[in-house]
């Protein structure tokens, strides 16, 4: 093909492409360093502030990454976000349902082989503030995946000039990275987080790769965690 979409997967929206990886637009090395450093900084900030206020902690978690990302993008929010269409909202709902089915199935399998999670008062604790805070914390988690995803795509594409390889390898890295972020010794196992939060994130990443609209994985992730926390709150 000569229409510029030869490196696209069939399921992708071919009217949009990923930002940054092909200098579209270009981010300086300084910008990449700042953005990558701010990912763990935002997570650390959240863990400290949320001890007193989960809402403020979640807001800080999101804005610490979002504002610099927009700044380095010359405030062009359309690189990451656009008003979701009905099809995109429908896709987010389907991805939420798909993840819930997957999570239940993989949870049963892991329990069967003795690799499940251990419920503790801390891990089961939730509140109405927790659910409200998801509006910001879930965007924070999506940015925590988006920034490294774009970085690895840029890095791999720079040396390979192969768009598909860049997407696949970067996605695998993010799945492993995001899964390991959820590892808590004594609460869960490595295999649990890699399969549940790690591989399970393929639903949100598929939504982003297909649409190039961060709102799609965000809505899917928001529905998932809101449903889980609301269920916990009801049954506590």
C-alpha positions in Angstrom: 0.0 0.0 0.0 1.0 3.6 -0.6 -1.6 5.2 1.6 0.6 5.3 4.7 -1.3 2.5 6.5 0.9 -0.4 5.4 2.2 -0.8 9.0 -1.3 -0.8 10.6 -3.1 -3.8 12.0 -6.4 -4.7 10.4 -8.4 -3.9 13.5 -7.0 -0.4 13.8 -8.7 2.9 13.0 -6.5 3.9 10.1 -7.6 7.5 10.2 -5.4 8.2 13.2 -1.9 7.2 14.2 0.0 7.0 17.5 1.7 10.2 18.5 5.4 10.8 19.2 6.9 7.5 17.9 7.6 8.8 14.5 8.4 12.4 15.6 4.7 13.1 15.2 5.3 15.4 17.0 8.9 15.2 18.2 9.5 15.1 21.9 13.0 16.0 23.1 15.2 13.7 25.2 14.6 16.0 28.1 10.9 15.7 27.7 11.0 11.9 27.6 13.2 11.8 30.7 10.9 14.2 32.7 7.8 12.2 31.6 9.3 8.8 32.5 10.6 10.1 35.9 7.2 11.6 36.7 5.5 8.1 36.4 7.1 6.7 39.6 7.0 10.2 41.2 3.2 10.4 40.7 2.7 6.9 42.1 4.8 7.7 45.2 2.9 11.0 45.6 -0.4 9.1 45.5 0.8 6.6 48.1 1.7 9.3 50.5 -1.1 11.8 50.0 -3.9 9.1 49.8 -3.1 8.1 53.4 -4.8 11.4 54.4 -7.1 12.0 51.4 -7.6 9.5 48.7 -9.4 12.0 46.5 -6.5 14.6 46.6 -4.0 11.8 46.2 -5.8 10.5 43.1 -6.0 14.0 41.7 -2.3 14.6 42.2 -1.5 11.2 40.7 -3.3 12.1 37.5 -2.2 15.8 37.1 1.5 15.2 37.8 1.7 13.2 34.6 -1.1 14.9 32.6 0.0 18.5 32.8 3.7 17.9 31.7 2.5 15.6 29.0 0.2 18.3 27.6 2.9 20.9 28.1 5.5 18.9 26.1 2.8 18.3 23.4 2.2 22.1 23.1 -1.2 21.6 24.8 -2.5 19.6 21.8 -4.8 17.3 23.8 -6.1 15.8 20.6 -2.9 13.7 20.4 -4.3 11.7 23.3 -7.9 12.5 23.6 -11.0 13.1 21.5 -14.7 13.1 22.2 -15.6 9.4 22.1 -18.1 8.2 19.5 -21.0 5.9 20.2 -19.0 3.0 18.8 -16.0 3.8 21.0 -18.3 3.9 24.1 -19.8 0.6 23.1 -16.3 -0.8 22.6 -15.3 0.4 26.1 -18.3 -1.4 27.6 -17.5 -4.6 25.7 -13.9 -4.5 26.9 -15.2 -4.1 30.4 -17.4 -7.1 30.1 -14.6 -9.1 28.4 -12.2 -8.3 31.2 -14.6 -9.3 33.9 -15.2 -12.7 32.2 -11.5 -13.1 31.8 -10.7 -12.1 35.4 -13.3 -14.4 36.9 -12.0 -17.3 34.8 -8.3 -16.7 35.5 -9.1 -16.2 39.1 -10.8 -19.5 39.4 -7.9 -21.2 37.6 -5.3 -19.5 39.8 -7.2 -20.5 43.0 -7.3 -24.1 41.7 -3.5 -24.2 41.4 -2.9 -22.3 44.6 -1.7 -19.1 43.0 -4.7 -16.9 43.9 -4.7 -13.7 46.0 -5.1 -13.6 49.7 -7.9 -11.2 51.0 -6.7 -8.9 53.8 -8.5 -6.1 55.6 -6.3 -3.6 53.8 -6.9 -5.2 50.3 -10.7 -5.4 50.9 -11.0 -1.8 52.3 -13.0 0.5 50.2 -15.2 3.6 50.6 -17.4 6.0 48.7 -14.4 8.3 48.5 -12.4 5.5 46.9 -15.1 5.0 44.2 -15.3 8.8 43.5 -11.5 9.1 43.4 -11.5 6.5 40.5 -12.4 9.3 38.1 -8.8 10.6 38.5 -6.9 7.5 39.6 -8.0 5.5 36.6 -6.8 8.3 34.2 -3.6 8.3 36.2 -3.2 4.5 35.6 -3.9 4.9 31.9 -1.3 7.6 31.6 1.1 5.4 33.6 0.7 2.9 30.7 0.5 5.4 27.9 3.7 7.3 28.5 6.0 4.2 28.7 4.1 2.7 25.8 4.8 5.7 23.6 8.4 5.8 24.8 9.1 2.2 23.9 7.3 2.5 20.6 9.6 5.5 19.8 12.7 3.6 20.9 11.9 0.4 19.0 10.7 2.2 15.9 13.9 4.3 15.8 16.0 1.2 15.4 13.6 -1.0 13.4 11.4 1.4 11.4 8.8 -1.4 11.8 5.5 -0.1 13.2 3.9 -3.5 13.9 7.0 -4.7 15.8 7.1 -1.5 17.8 3.4 -1.9 18.8 3.8 -5.6 19.7 7.0 -5.4 21.7 6.0 -2.2 23.5 2.6 -3.8 24.4 4.3 -6.9 25.9 6.6 -4.7 27.9 3.7 -2.6 29.3 1.7 -5.8 30.2 4.6 -7.1 32.2 5.4 -3.8 33.8 1.8 -3.0 34.7 1.3 -6.5 36.2 4.4 -6.2 38.4 3.3 -2.9 39.7 0.5 -4.7 41.5 2.7 -7.3 43.2 2.3 -7.3 46.9 4.2 -10.1 48.8 1.9 -11.9 51.1 -1.2 -10.7 49.3 -0.7 -12.0 45.8 1.8 -13.9 43.7 3.9 -12.9 40.6 1.9 -15.3 38.4 -1.3 -13.8 39.8 -0.5 -10.2 38.9 1.1 -11.0 35.6 -2.1 -12.9 34.5 -4.7 -10.8 36.2 -3.5 -7.1 36.0 -0.8 -7.7 33.5 -2.2 -9.8 30.7 -5.7 -8.6 31.7 -4.6 -5.1 30.6 -4.7 -6.3 27.0 -8.3 -5.3 27.0 -7.6 -1.7 27.7 -4.5 -1.6 25.5 -6.5 -3.1 22.6 -9.0 -0.3 23.0 -6.3 2.3 22.8 -4.4 0.7 19.9 -7.6 0.4 17.9 -8.9 3.9 18.5 -5.8 6.0 19.5 -8.2 7.6 22.0 -7.1 7.3 25.7 -10.7 7.9 26.7 -11.6 4.3 25.5 -9.3 2.4 27.8 -10.0 4.9 30.5 -13.8 4.3 30.4 -13.3 0.6 30.3 -10.9 0.7 33.2 -13.2 3.0 35.1 -16.1 0.7 34.7 -14.1 -2.3 35.8 -12.8 -0.8 39.0 -16.0 1.1 39.8 -17.9 -2.2 39.5 -15.4 -4.1 41.6 -15.2 -1.5 44.4 -18.9 -0.9 44.4 -19.5 -4.6 44.8 -17.0 -4.7 47.7 -18.7 -1.7 49.3 -22.1 -3.3 49.1 -21.0 -6.7 50.5 -18.8 -5.3 53.3 
